[in-house]
Amino acid sequence: MEFKCVEECSQCCIEREYYPSKEFGKIGVLILPEEKEKIEKISEINKVDIKILPRIGISEERNSSPTKILAYQLMGVEKNGNTCPFLDTASGNKSPHGGFPCKIYENRPLACRAYPLIESEPITLDQKCKFCKEHGNADKNLNSEMEALVKIKDGMDVDSPIIWRFATKVGEDEDQEILKAGWILEG
């Protein structure tokens, strides 16, 4: 089975999830440090307001905050964290598969290029993806997605003993009282 976006779907650019648990808030699109400045410049050129927060940091000691940020996250434009700011929901234009088009498709982050592959052992397809739900698998044409995921994983390989995760305090109205904000020590 060859992977292709389901007709009129833009779900992966709209829906954000709580990760690793609800207390951390909804996550944004993973942005590597070397992608951050490029995404900021693209947003400025396209006159698109964006919000980038830290995502994963490391330190040598538990009683400090991160000394290095391994990854950032591009947050959604809605109050609940959904909808990528680069998803064109207003113009009436459509992508080749009939969904909303990406304003920066040729320059999209590695995480977007890797989707629907997700990091797990072994690497699998995201079961929230409509194609993956309908077809269960894809065994063709995922080479560029695999390359993008490998680049992301390589950037996360560190020897630092202390890993931090950033809580976004972004989520649904009914979850606001349990959401946390700021750096939280992982594990």
Summary of the structure (lengths in Angstrom):
residues: 187
radius of gyration: 16.8
end to end distance: 38.3
largest distance: 50.7
contacts: 538
relative contact order: 0.24
helix: 27%
strand: 21%
